[in-house]
Amino acid sequence: MVTLDDILHDRRMTLTELAERVGLTLANLSILKTGKAKAIRFSTLEAICRELECQPGDLLAYGDTDADTGEPKAS
């Protein structure tokens, strides 16, 4: 699960602003935010963490999620 949306909200930063700061397209960052990305480069993860002043574990969480929505599975 990707918690980018929560961290952006906490930092009062928009996805567009983050995209500009790290040099990614808004579309690619949006794919990451929604949990649809299949992979991420370490350099991209590093740039995002640098701008958001966080650790990779703050952005990514492992757990049972729905493959279609990326949301936690209902118990």
mmCIF file of the N, C-alpha and C atoms, coordinates in Angstrom:
data_MODEL
# 
_entry.id   MODEL 
# 
loop_
_atom_site.group_PDB 
_atom_site.id 
_atom_site.type_symbol 
_atom_site.label_atom_id 
_atom_site.label_alt_id 
_atom_site.label_comp_id 
_atom_site.label_asym_id 
_atom_site.label_entity_id 
_atom_site.label_seq_id 
_atom_site.pdbx_PDB_ins_code 
_atom_site.Cartn_x 
_atom_site.Cartn_y 
_atom_site.Cartn_z 
_atom_site.occupancy 
_atom_site.B_iso_or_equiv 
_atom_site.pdbx_formal_charge 
_atom_site.auth_seq_id 
_atom_site.auth_comp_id 
_atom_site.auth_asym_id 
_atom_site.auth_atom_id 
_atom_site.pdbx_PDB_model_num 
ATOM 1   N N  . MET A 1 1  ? 0.853   -1.170 0.000   1.00 0.00 ? 1  MET A N  1 
ATOM 2   C CA . MET A 1 1  ? 0.000   0.000  0.000   1.00 0.00 ? 1  MET A CA 1 
ATOM 3   C C  . MET A 1 1  ? 0.902   1.238  0.000   1.00 0.00 ? 1  MET A C  1 
ATOM 4   N N  . VAL A 1 2  ? 0.537   2.227  -0.759  1.00 0.00 ? 2  VAL A N  1 
ATOM 5   C CA . VAL A 1 2  ? 1.297   3.472  -0.855  1.00 0.00 ? 2  VAL A CA 1 
ATOM 6   C C  . VAL A 1 2  ? 0.540   4.561  -0.087  1.00 0.00 ? 2  VAL A C  1 
ATOM 7   N N  . THR A 1 3  ? 1.230   5.214  0.823   1.00 0.00 ? 3  THR A N  1 
ATOM 8   C CA . THR A 1 3  ? 0.605   6.234  1.668   1.00 0.00 ? 3  THR A CA 1 
ATOM 9   C C  . THR A 1 3  ? 0.987   7.651  1.251   1.00 0.00 ? 3  THR A C  1 
ATOM 10  N N  . LEU A 1 4  ? 1.369   7.813  0.008   1.00 0.00 ? 4  LEU A N  1 
ATOM 11  C CA . LEU A 1 4  ? 1.824   9.114  -0.495  1.00 0.00 ? 4  LEU A CA 1 
ATOM 12  C C  . LEU A 1 4  ? 0.778   10.201 -0.297  1.00 0.00 ? 4  LEU A C  1 
ATOM 13  N N  . ASP A 1 5  ? -0.479  9.896  -0.539  1.00 0.00 ? 5  ASP A N  1 
ATOM 14  C CA . ASP A 1 5  ? -1.542  10.885 -0.403  1.00 0.00 ? 5  ASP A CA 1 
ATOM 15  C C  . ASP A 1 5  ? -1.608  11.438 1.024   1.00 0.00 ? 5  ASP A C  1 
ATOM 16  N N  . ASP A 1 6  ? -1.477  10.554 2.010   1.00 0.00 ? 6  ASP A N  1 
ATOM 17  C CA . ASP A 1 6  ? -1.520  10.985 3.408   1.00 0.00 ? 6  ASP A CA 1 
ATOM 18  C C  . ASP A 1 6  ? -0.340  11.882 3.748   1.00 0.00 ? 6  ASP A C  1 
ATOM 19  N N  . ILE A 1 7  ? 0.841   11.515 3.265   1.00 0.00 ? 7  ILE A N  1 
ATOM 20  C CA . ILE A 1 7  ? 2.031   12.305 3.559   1.00 0.00 ? 7  ILE A CA 1 
ATOM 21  C C  . ILE A 1 7  ? 1.948   13.666 2.880   1.00 0.00 ? 7  ILE A C  1 
ATOM 22  N N  . LEU A 1 8  ? 1.472   13.690 1.646   1.00 0.00 ? 8  LEU A N  1 
ATOM 23  C CA . LEU A 1 8  ? 1.290   14.976 0.960   1.00 0.00 ? 8  LEU A CA 1 
ATOM 24  C C  . LEU A 1 8  ? 0.327   15.865 1.739   1.00 0.00 ? 8  LEU A C  1 
ATOM 25  N N  . HIS A 1 9  ? -0.748  15.288 2.213   1.00 0.00 ? 9  HIS A N  1 
ATOM 26  C CA . HIS A 1 9  ? -1.731  16.050 2.993   1.00 0.00 ? 9  HIS A CA 1 
ATOM 27  C C  . HIS A 1 9  ? -1.083  16.604 4.267   1.00 0.00 ? 9  HIS A C  1 
ATOM 28  N N  . ASP A 1 10 ? -0.313  15.768 4.965   1.00 0.00 ? 10 ASP A N  1 
ATOM 29  C CA . ASP A 1 10 ? 0.362   16.201 6.190   1.00 0.00 ? 10 ASP A CA 1 
ATOM 30  C C  . ASP A 1 10 ? 1.357   17.323 5.918   1.00 0.00 ? 10 ASP A C  1 
ATOM 31  N N  . ARG A 1 11 ? 1.993   17.281 4.748   1.00 0.00 ? 11 ARG A N  1 
ATOM 32  C CA . ARG A 1 11 ? 3.004   18.293 4.396   1.00 0.00 ? 11 ARG A CA 1 
ATOM 33  C C  . ARG A 1 11 ? 2.383   19.516 3.704   1.00 0.00 ? 11 ARG A C  1 
ATOM 34  N N  . ARG A 1 12 ? 1.066   19.456 3.487   1.00 0.00 ? 12 ARG A N  1 
ATOM 35  C CA . ARG A 1 12 ? 0.344   20.517 2.777   1.00 0.00 ? 12 ARG A CA 1 
ATOM 36  C C  . ARG A 1 12 ? 0.992   20.807 1.422   1.00 0.00 ? 12 ARG A C  1 
ATOM 37  N N  . MET A 1 13 ? 1.247   19.718 0.701   1.00 0.00 ? 13 MET A N  1 
ATOM 38  C CA . MET A 1 13 ? 1.878   19.800 -0.608  1.00 0.00 ? 13 MET A CA 1 
ATOM 39  C C  . MET A 1 13 ? 0.972   19.102 -1.615  1.00 0.00 ? 13 MET A C  1 
ATOM 40  N N  . THR A 1 14 ? 0.910   19.652 -2.808  1.00 0.00 ? 14 THR A N  1 
ATOM 41  C CA . THR A 1 14 ? 0.107   19.024 -3.851  1.00 0.00 ? 14 THR A CA 1 
ATOM 42  C C  . THR A 1 14 ? 0.955   18.014 -4.615  1.00 0.00 ? 14 THR A C  1 
ATOM 43  N N  . LEU A 1 15 ? 0.280   17.120 -5.295  1.00 0.00 ? 15 LEU A N  1 
ATOM 44  C CA . LEU A 1 15 ? 0.972   16.149 -6.133  1.00 0.00 ? 15 LEU A CA 1 
ATOM 45  C C  . LEU A 1 15 ? 1.723   16.868 -7.250  1.00 0.00 ? 15 LEU A C  1 
ATOM 46  N N  . THR A 1 16 ? 1.128   17.918 -7.786  1.00 0.00 ? 16 THR A N  1 
ATOM 47  C CA . THR A 1 16 ? 1.767   18.705 -8.842  1.00 0.00 ? 16 THR A CA 1 
ATOM 48  C C  . THR A 1 16 ? 3.067   19.335 -8.343  1.00 0.00 ? 16 THR A C  1 
ATOM 49  N N  . GLU A 1 17 ? 3.037   19.879 -7.141  1.00 0.00 ? 17 GLU A N  1 
ATOM 50  C CA . GLU A 1 17 ? 4.240   20.492 -6.578  1.00 0.00 ? 17 GLU A CA 1 
ATOM 51  C C  . GLU A 1 17 ? 5.340   19.443 -6.373  1.00 0.00 ? 17 GLU A C  1 
ATOM 52  N N  . LEU A 1 18 ? 4.973   18.284 -5.853  1.00 0.00 ? 18 LEU A N  1 
ATOM 53  C CA . LEU A 1 18 ? 5.958   17.227 -5.658  1.00 0.00 ? 18 LEU A CA 1 
ATOM 54  C C  . LEU A 1 18 ? 6.529   16.774 -6.996  1.00 0.00 ? 18 LEU A C  1 
ATOM 55  N N  . ALA A 1 19 ? 5.674   16.615 -8.002  1.00 0.00 ? 19 ALA A N  1 
ATOM 56  C CA . ALA A 1 19 ? 6.130   16.199 -9.328  1.00 0.00 ? 19 ALA A CA 1 
ATOM 57  C C  . ALA A 1 19 ? 7.174   17.172 -9.875  1.00 0.00 ? 19 ALA A C  1 
ATOM 58  N N  . GLU A 1 20 ? 6.922   18.452 -9.712  1.00 0.00 ? 20 GLU A N  1 
ATOM 59  C CA . GLU A 1 20 ? 7.875   19.466 -10.182 1.00 0.00 ? 20 GLU A CA 1 
ATOM 60  C C  . GLU A 1 20 ? 9.191   19.388 -9.421  1.00 0.00 ? 20 GLU A C  1 
ATOM 61  N N  . ARG A 1 21 ? 9.110   19.196 -8.111  1.00 0.00 ? 21 ARG A N  1 
ATOM 62  C CA . ARG A 1 21 ? 10.314  19.161 -7.276  1.00 0.00 ? 21 ARG A CA 1 
ATOM 63  C C  . ARG A 1 21 ? 11.204  17.962 -7.564  1.00 0.00 ? 21 ARG A C  1 
ATOM 64  N N  . VAL A 1 22 ? 10.587  16.812 -7.881  1.00 0.00 ? 22 VAL A N  1 
ATOM 65  C CA . VAL A 1 22 ? 11.394  15.603 -8.095  1.00 0.00 ? 22 VAL A CA 1 
ATOM 66  C C  . VAL A 1 22 ? 11.636  15.308 -9.565  1.00 0.00 ? 22 VAL A C  1 
ATOM 67  N N  . GLY A 1 23 ? 11.045  16.096 -10.455 1.00 0.00 ? 23 GLY A N  1 
ATOM 68  C CA . GLY A 1 23 ? 11.287  15.917 -11.875 1.00 0.00 ? 23 GLY A CA 1 
ATOM 69  C C  . GLY A 1 23 ? 10.569  14.732 -12.491 1.00 0.00 ? 23 GLY A C  1 
ATOM 70  N N  . LEU A 1 24 ? 9.383   14.431 -11.991 1.00 0.00 ? 24 LEU A N  1 
ATOM 71  C CA . LEU A 1 24 ? 8.556   13.365 -12.557 1.00 0.00 ? 24 LEU A CA 1 
ATOM 72  C C  . LEU A 1 24 ? 7.327   13.977 -13.210 1.00 0.00 ? 24 LEU A C  1 
ATOM 73  N N  . THR A 1 25 ? 6.752   13.223 -14.131 1.00 0.00 ? 25 THR A N  1 
ATOM 74  C CA . THR A 1 25 ? 5.492   13.697 -14.696 1.00 0.00 ? 25 THR A CA 1 
ATOM 75  C C  . THR A 1 25 ? 4.386   13.490 -13.667 1.00 0.00 ? 25 THR A C  1 
ATOM 76  N N  . LEU A 1 26 ? 3.382   14.323 -13.743 1.00 0.00 ? 26 LEU A N  1 
ATOM 77  C CA . LEU A 1 26 ? 2.242   14.196 -12.847 1.00 0.00 ? 26 LEU A CA 1 
ATOM 78  C C  . LEU A 1 26 ? 1.575   12.839 -13.041 1.00 0.00 ? 26 LEU A C  1 
ATOM 79  N N  . ALA A 1 27 ? 1.507   12.374 -14.278 1.00 0.00 ? 27 ALA A N  1 
ATOM 80  C CA . ALA A 1 27 ? 0.887   11.078 -14.574 1.00 0.00 ? 27 ALA A CA 1 
ATOM 81  C C  . ALA A 1 27 ? 1.622   9.934  -13.876 1.00 0.00 ? 27 ALA A C  1 
ATOM 82  N N  . ASN A 1 28 ? 2.951   9.922  -13.942 1.00 0.00 ? 28 ASN A N  1 
ATOM 83  C CA . ASN A 1 28 ? 3.715   8.855  -13.304 1.00 0.00 ? 28 ASN A CA 1 
ATOM 84  C C  . ASN A 1 28 ? 3.602   8.898  -11.790 1.00 0.00 ? 28 ASN A C  1 
ATOM 85  N N  . LEU A 1 29 ? 3.612   10.091 -11.232 1.00 0.00 ? 29 LEU A N  1 
ATOM 86  C CA . LEU A 1 29 ? 3.476   10.217 -9.782  1.00 0.00 ? 29 LEU A CA 1 
ATOM 87  C C  . LEU A 1 29 ? 2.071   9.811  -9.337  1.00 0.00 ? 29 LEU A C  1 
ATOM 88  N N  . SER A 1 30 ? 1.093   10.097 -10.149 1.00 0.00 ? 30 SER A N  1 
ATOM 89  C CA . SER A 1 30 ? -0.282  9.706  -9.852  1.00 0.00 ? 30 SER A CA 1 
ATOM 90  C C  . SER A 1 30 ? -0.429  8.182  -9.847  1.00 0.00 ? 30 SER A C  1 
ATOM 91  N N  . ILE A 1 31 ? 0.238   7.513  -10.784 1.00 0.00 ? 31 ILE A N  1 
ATOM 92  C CA . ILE A 1 31 ? 0.222   6.048  -10.827 1.00 0.00 ? 31 ILE A CA 1 
ATOM 93  C C  . ILE A 1 31 ? 0.820   5.486  -9.541  1.00 0.00 ? 31 ILE A C  1 
ATOM 94  N N  . LEU A 1 32 ? 1.881   6.087  -9.073  1.00 0.00 ? 32 LEU A N  1 
ATOM 95  C CA . LEU A 1 32 ? 2.489   5.651  -7.820  1.00 0.00 ? 32 LEU A CA 1 
ATOM 96  C C  . LEU A 1 32 ? 1.542   5.899  -6.649  1.00 0.00 ? 32 LEU A C  1 
ATOM 97  N N  . LYS A 1 33 ? 0.950   7.075  -6.618  1.00 0.00 ? 33 LYS A N  1 
ATOM 98  C CA . LYS A 1 33 ? 0.059   7.442  -5.511  1.00 0.00 ? 33 LYS A CA 1 
ATOM 99  C C  . LYS A 1 33 ? -1.136  6.508  -5.390  1.00 0.00 ? 33 LYS A C  1 
ATOM 100 N N  . THR A 1 34 ? -1.671  6.075  -6.514  1.00 0.00 ? 34 THR A N  1 
ATOM 101 C CA . THR A 1 34 ? -2.846  5.215  -6.477  1.00 0.00 ? 34 THR A CA 1 
ATOM 102 C C  . THR A 1 34 ? -2.514  3.745  -6.255  1.00 0.00 ? 34 THR A C  1 
ATOM 103 N N  . GLY A 1 35 ? -1.221  3.437  -6.165  1.00 0.00 ? 35 GLY A N  1 
ATOM 104 C CA . GLY A 1 35 ? -0.815  2.063  -5.920  1.00 0.00 ? 35 GLY A CA 1 
ATOM 105 C C  . GLY A 1 35 ? -0.818  1.193  -7.160  1.00 0.00 ? 35 GLY A C  1 
ATOM 106 N N  . LYS A 1 36 ? -0.936  1.798  -8.331  1.00 0.00 ? 36 LYS A N  1 
ATOM 107 C CA . LYS A 1 36 ? -0.969  1.047  -9.586  1.00 0.00 ? 36 LYS A CA 1 
ATOM 108 C C  . LYS A 1 36 ? 0.428   0.752  -10.138 1.00 0.00 ? 36 LYS A C  1 
ATOM 109 N N  . ALA A 1 37 ? 1.455   1.405  -9.604  1.00 0.00 ? 37 ALA A N  1 
ATOM 110 C CA . ALA A 1 37 ? 2.821   1.197  -10.090 1.00 0.00 ? 37 ALA A CA 1 
ATOM 111 C C  . ALA A 1 37 ? 3.298   -0.201 -9.747  1.00 0.00 ? 37 ALA A C  1 
ATOM 112 N N  . LYS A 1 38 ? 3.982   -0.822 -10.676 1.00 0.00 ? 38 LYS A N  1 
ATOM 113 C CA . LYS A 1 38 ? 4.532   -2.165 -10.472 1.00 0.00 ? 38 LYS A CA 1 
ATOM 114 C C  . LYS A 1 38 ? 5.950   -2.114 -9.915  1.00 0.00 ? 38 LYS A C  1 
ATOM 115 N N  . ALA A 1 39 ? 6.620   -0.970 -10.071 1.00 0.00 ? 39 ALA A N  1 
ATOM 116 C CA . ALA A 1 39 ? 7.999   -0.827 -9.618  1.00 0.00 ? 39 ALA A CA 1 
ATOM 117 C C  . ALA A 1 39 ? 8.307   0.652  -9.425  1.00 0.00 ? 39 ALA A C  1 
ATOM 118 N N  . ILE A 1 40 ? 9.370   0.922  -8.682  1.00 0.00 ? 40 ILE A N  1 
ATOM 119 C CA . ILE A 1 40 ? 9.860   2.287  -8.513  1.00 0.00 ? 40 ILE A CA 1 
ATOM 120 C C  . ILE A 1 40 ? 11.379  2.234  -8.439  1.00 0.00 ? 40 ILE A C  1 
ATOM 121 N N  . ARG A 1 41 ? 12.021  3.139  -9.116  1.00 0.00 ? 41 ARG A N  1 
ATOM 122 C CA . ARG A 1 41 ? 13.480  3.214  -9.066  1.00 0.00 ? 41 ARG A CA 1 
ATOM 123 C C  . ARG A 1 41 ? 13.902  3.737  -7.704  1.00 0.00 ? 41 ARG A C  1 
ATOM 124 N N  . PHE A 1 42 ? 15.033  3.232  -7.219  1.00 0.00 ? 42 PHE A N  1 
ATOM 125 C CA . PHE A 1 42 ? 15.544  3.723  -5.944  1.00 0.00 ? 42 PHE A CA 1 
ATOM 126 C C  . PHE A 1 42 ? 15.822  5.217  -6.007  1.00 0.00 ? 42 PHE A C  1 
ATOM 127 N N  . SER A 1 43 ? 16.290  5.703  -7.145  1.00 0.00 ? 43 SER A N  1 
ATOM 128 C CA . SER A 1 43 ? 16.582  7.135  -7.268  1.00 0.00 ? 43 SER A CA 1 
ATOM 129 C C  . SER A 1 43 ? 15.302  7.966  -7.176  1.00 0.00 ? 43 SER A C  1 
ATOM 130 N N  . THR A 1 44 ? 14.203  7.439  -7.697  1.00 0.00 ? 44 THR A N  1 
ATOM 131 C CA . THR A 1 44 ? 12.916  8.130  -7.596  1.00 0.00 ? 44 THR A CA 1 
ATOM 132 C C  . THR A 1 44 ? 12.429  8.119  -6.160  1.00 0.00 ? 44 THR A C  1 
ATOM 133 N N  . LEU A 1 45 ? 12.527  6.978  -5.512  1.00 0.00 ? 45 LEU A N  1 
ATOM 134 C CA . LEU A 1 45 ? 12.118  6.860  -4.114  1.00 0.00 ? 45 LEU A CA 1 
ATOM 135 C C  . LEU A 1 45 ? 12.945  7.792  -3.242  1.00 0.00 ? 45 LEU A C  1 
ATOM 136 N N  . GLU A 1 46 ? 14.240  7.855  -3.519  1.00 0.00 ? 46 GLU A N  1 
ATOM 137 C CA . GLU A 1 46 ? 15.126  8.739  -2.766  1.00 0.00 ? 46 GLU A CA 1 
ATOM 138 C C  . GLU A 1 46 ? 14.727  10.208 -2.952  1.00 0.00 ? 46 GLU A C  1 
ATOM 139 N N  . ALA A 1 47 ? 14.428  10.604 -4.181  1.00 0.00 ? 47 ALA A N  1 
ATOM 140 C CA . ALA A 1 47 ? 14.037  11.990 -4.455  1.00 0.00 ? 47 ALA A CA 1 
ATOM 141 C C  . ALA A 1 47 ? 12.727  12.351 -3.752  1.00 0.00 ? 47 ALA A C  1 
ATOM 142 N N  . ILE A 1 48 ? 11.772  11.440 -3.778  1.00 0.00 ? 48 ILE A N  1 
ATOM 143 C CA . ILE A 1 48 ? 10.487  11.683 -3.112  1.00 0.00 ? 48 ILE A CA 1 
ATOM 144 C C  . ILE A 1 48 ? 10.699  11.814 -1.605  1.00 0.00 ? 48 ILE A C  1 
ATOM 145 N N  . CYS A 1 49 ? 11.469  10.892 -1.040  1.00 0.00 ? 49 CYS A N  1 
ATOM 146 C CA . CYS A 1 49 ? 11.728  10.939 0.404   1.00 0.00 ? 49 CYS A CA 1 
ATOM 147 C C  . CYS A 1 49 ? 12.476  12.209 0.800   1.00 0.00 ? 49 CYS A C  1 
ATOM 148 N N  . ARG A 1 50 ? 13.409  12.629 -0.032  1.00 0.00 ? 50 ARG A N  1 
ATOM 149 C CA . ARG A 1 50 ? 14.160  13.860 0.249   1.00 0.00 ? 50 ARG A CA 1 
ATOM 150 C C  . ARG A 1 50 ? 13.222  15.055 0.299   1.00 0.00 ? 50 ARG A C  1 
ATOM 151 N N  . GLU A 1 51 ? 12.332  15.175 -0.678  1.00 0.00 ? 51 GLU A N  1 
ATOM 152 C CA . GLU A 1 51 ? 11.417  16.312 -0.742  1.00 0.00 ? 51 GLU A CA 1 
ATOM 153 C C  . GLU A 1 51 ? 10.365  16.279 0.364   1.00 0.00 ? 51 GLU A C  1 
ATOM 154 N N  . LEU A 1 52 ? 9.933   15.079 0.740   1.00 0.00 ? 52 LEU A N  1 
ATOM 155 C CA . LEU A 1 52 ? 8.894   14.958 1.770   1.00 0.00 ? 52 LEU A CA 1 
ATOM 156 C C  . LEU A 1 52 ? 9.471   14.791 3.174   1.00 0.00 ? 52 LEU A C  1 
ATOM 157 N N  . GLU A 1 53 ? 10.815  14.728 3.247   1.00 0.00 ? 53 GLU A N  1 
ATOM 158 C CA . GLU A 1 53 ? 11.503  14.540 4.525   1.00 0.00 ? 53 GLU A CA 1 
ATOM 159 C C  . GLU A 1 53 ? 10.928  13.341 5.277   1.00 0.00 ? 53 GLU A C  1 
ATOM 160 N N  . CYS A 1 54 ? 10.965  12.190 4.591   1.00 0.00 ? 54 CYS A N  1 
ATOM 161 C CA . CYS A 1 54 ? 10.450  10.964 5.179   1.00 0.00 ? 54 CYS A CA 1 
ATOM 162 C C  . CYS A 1 54 ? 11.341  9.793  4.794   1.00 0.00 ? 54 CYS A C  1 
ATOM 163 N N  . GLN A 1 55 ? 11.024  8.628  5.291   1.00 0.00 ? 55 GLN A N  1 
ATOM 164 C CA . GLN A 1 55 ? 11.741  7.402  4.988   1.00 0.00 ? 55 GLN A CA 1 
ATOM 165 C C  . GLN A 1 55 ? 10.890  6.552  4.043   1.00 0.00 ? 55 GLN A C  1 
ATOM 166 N N  . PRO A 1 56 ? 11.511  5.663  3.279   1.00 0.00 ? 56 PRO A N  1 
ATOM 167 C CA . PRO A 1 56 ? 10.730  4.807  2.373   1.00 0.00 ? 56 PRO A CA 1 
ATOM 168 C C  . PRO A 1 56 ? 9.600   4.059  3.079   1.00 0.00 ? 56 PRO A C  1 
ATOM 169 N N  . GLY A 1 57 ? 9.840   3.623  4.301   1.00 0.00 ? 57 GLY A N  1 
ATOM 170 C CA . GLY A 1 57 ? 8.806   2.914  5.056   1.00 0.00 ? 57 GLY A CA 1 
ATOM 171 C C  . GLY A 1 57 ? 7.611   3.780  5.405   1.00 0.00 ? 57 GLY A C  1 
ATOM 172 N N  . ASP A 1 58 ? 7.792   5.102  5.358   1.00 0.00 ? 58 ASP A N  1 
ATOM 173 C CA . ASP A 1 58 ? 6.667   6.010  5.590   1.00 0.00 ? 58 ASP A CA 1 
ATOM 174 C C  . ASP A 1 58 ? 5.747   6.038  4.375   1.00 0.00 ? 58 ASP A C  1 
ATOM 175 N N  . LEU A 1 59 ? 6.303   5.757  3.210   1.00 0.00 ? 59 LEU A N  1 
ATOM 176 C CA . LEU A 1 59 ? 5.545   5.800  1.954   1.00 0.00 ? 59 LEU A CA 1 
ATOM 177 C C  . LEU A 1 59 ? 4.933   4.466  1.564   1.00 0.00 ? 59 LEU A C  1 
ATOM 178 N N  . LEU A 1 60 ? 5.600   3.388  1.937   1.00 0.00 ? 60 LEU A N  1 
ATOM 179 C CA . LEU A 1 60 ? 5.195   2.060  1.490   1.00 0.00 ? 60 LEU A CA 1 
ATOM 180 C C  . LEU A 1 60 ? 4.892   1.173  2.688   1.00 0.00 ? 60 LEU A C  1 
ATOM 181 N N  . ALA A 1 61 ? 3.776   0.486  2.623   1.00 0.00 ? 61 ALA A N  1 
ATOM 182 C CA . ALA A 1 61 ? 3.408   -0.458 3.676   1.00 0.00 ? 61 ALA A CA 1 
ATOM 183 C C  . ALA A 1 61 ? 3.020   -1.774 3.030   1.00 0.00 ? 61 ALA A C  1 
ATOM 184 N N  . TYR A 1 62 ? 3.414   -2.870 3.657   1.00 0.00 ? 62 TYR A N  1 
ATOM 185 C CA . TYR A 1 62 ? 3.083   -4.176 3.138   1.00 0.00 ? 62 TYR A CA 1 
ATOM 186 C C  . TYR A 1 62 ? 1.881   -4.715 3.893   1.00 0.00 ? 62 TYR A C  1 
ATOM 187 N N  . GLY A 1 63 ? 0.978   -5.321 3.151   1.00 0.00 ? 63 GLY A N  1 
ATOM 188 C CA . GLY A 1 63 ? -0.181  -5.936 3.779   1.00 0.00 ? 63 GLY A CA 1 
ATOM 189 C C  . GLY A 1 63 ? -1.124  -6.445 2.716   1.00 0.00 ? 63 GLY A C  1 
ATOM 190 N N  . ASP A 1 64 ? -2.163  -7.132 3.139   1.00 0.00 ? 64 ASP A N  1 
ATOM 191 C CA . ASP A 1 64 ? -3.162  -7.630 2.206   1.00 0.00 ? 64 ASP A CA 1 
ATOM 192 C C  . ASP A 1 64 ? -3.945  -6.466 1.624   1.00 0.00 ? 64 ASP A C  1 
ATOM 193 N N  . THR A 1 65 ? -3.849  -6.313 0.303   1.00 0.00 ? 65 THR A N  1 
ATOM 194 C CA . THR A 1 65 ? -4.598  -5.266 -0.379  1.00 0.00 ? 65 THR A CA 1 
ATOM 195 C C  . THR A 1 65 ? -5.341  -5.870 -1.557  1.00 0.00 ? 65 THR A C  1 
ATOM 196 N N  . ASP A 1 66 ? -6.387  -5.203 -1.955  1.00 0.00 ? 66 ASP A N  1 
ATOM 197 C CA . ASP A 1 66 ? -7.152  -5.616 -3.123  1.00 0.00 ? 66 ASP A CA 1 
ATOM 198 C C  . ASP A 1 66 ? -6.322  -5.315 -4.360  1.00 0.00 ? 66 ASP A C  1 
ATOM 199 N N  . ALA A 1 67 ? -6.130  -6.286 -5.222  1.00 0.00 ? 67 ALA A N  1 
ATOM 200 C CA . ALA A 1 67 ? -5.285  -6.127 -6.416  1.00 0.00 ? 67 ALA A CA 1 
ATOM 201 C C  . ALA A 1 67 ? -5.817  -5.065 -7.365  1.00 0.00 ? 67 ALA A C  1 
ATOM 202 N N  . ASP A 1 68 ? -7.128  -4.843 -7.389  1.00 0.00 ? 68 ASP A N  1 
ATOM 203 C CA . ASP A 1 68 ? -7.708  -3.867 -8.312  1.00 0.00 ? 68 ASP A CA 1 
ATOM 204 C C  . ASP A 1 68 ? -7.674  -2.445 -7.780  1.00 0.00 ? 68 ASP A C  1 
ATOM 205 N N  . THR A 1 69 ? -7.919  -2.275 -6.485  1.00 0.00 ? 69 THR A N  1 
ATOM 206 C CA . THR A 1 69 ? -8.024  -0.932 -5.935  1.00 0.00 ? 69 THR A CA 1 
ATOM 207 C C  . THR A 1 69 ? -6.810  -0.498 -5.124  1.00 0.00 ? 69 THR A C  1 
ATOM 208 N N  . GLY A 1 70 ? -6.020  -1.461 -4.645  1.00 0.00 ? 70 GLY A N  1 
ATOM 209 C CA . GLY A 1 70 ? -4.880  -1.122 -3.794  1.00 0.00 ? 70 GLY A CA 1 
ATOM 210 C C  . GLY A 1 70 ? -5.299  -0.838 -2.367  1.00 0.00 ? 70 GLY A C  1 
ATOM 211 N N  . GLU A 1 71 ? -6.583  -0.897 -2.087  1.00 0.00 ? 71 GLU A N  1 
ATOM 212 C CA . GLU A 1 71 ? -7.090  -0.649 -0.746  1.00 0.00 ? 71 GLU A CA 1 
ATOM 213 C C  . GLU A 1 71 ? -6.958  -1.902 0.110   1.00 0.00 ? 71 GLU A C  1 
ATOM 214 N N  . PRO A 1 72 ? -6.870  -1.736 1.439   1.00 0.00 ? 72 PRO A N  1 
ATOM 215 C CA . PRO A 1 72 ? -6.813  -2.920 2.312   1.00 0.00 ? 72 PRO A CA 1 
ATOM 216 C C  . PRO A 1 72 ? -8.045  -3.801 2.089   1.00 0.00 ? 72 PRO A C  1 
ATOM 217 N N  . LYS A 1 73 ? -7.825  -5.127 2.113   1.00 0.00 ? 73 LYS A N  1 
ATOM 218 C CA . LYS A 1 73 ? -8.926  -6.057 1.950   1.00 0.00 ? 73 LYS A CA 1 
ATOM 219 C C  . LYS A 1 73 ? -9.820  -6.036 3.180   1.00 0.00 ? 73 LYS A C  1 
ATOM 220 N N  . ALA A 1 74 ? -11.109 -6.177 2.937   1.00 0.00 ? 74 ALA A N  1 
ATOM 221 C CA . ALA A 1 74 ? -12.068 -6.245 4.040   1.00 0.00 ? 74 ALA A CA 1 
ATOM 222 C C  . ALA A 1 74 ? -11.879 -7.570 4.764   1.00 0.00 ? 74 ALA A C  1 
ATOM 223 N N  . SER A 1 75 ? -12.006 -7.537 6.076   1.00 0.00 ? 75 SER A N  1 
ATOM 224 C CA . SER A 1 75 ? -11.826 -8.763 6.871   1.00 0.00 ? 75 SER A CA 1 
ATOM 225 C C  . SER A 1 75 ? -13.085 -9.589 6.892   1.00 0.00 ? 75 SER A C  1 
# 
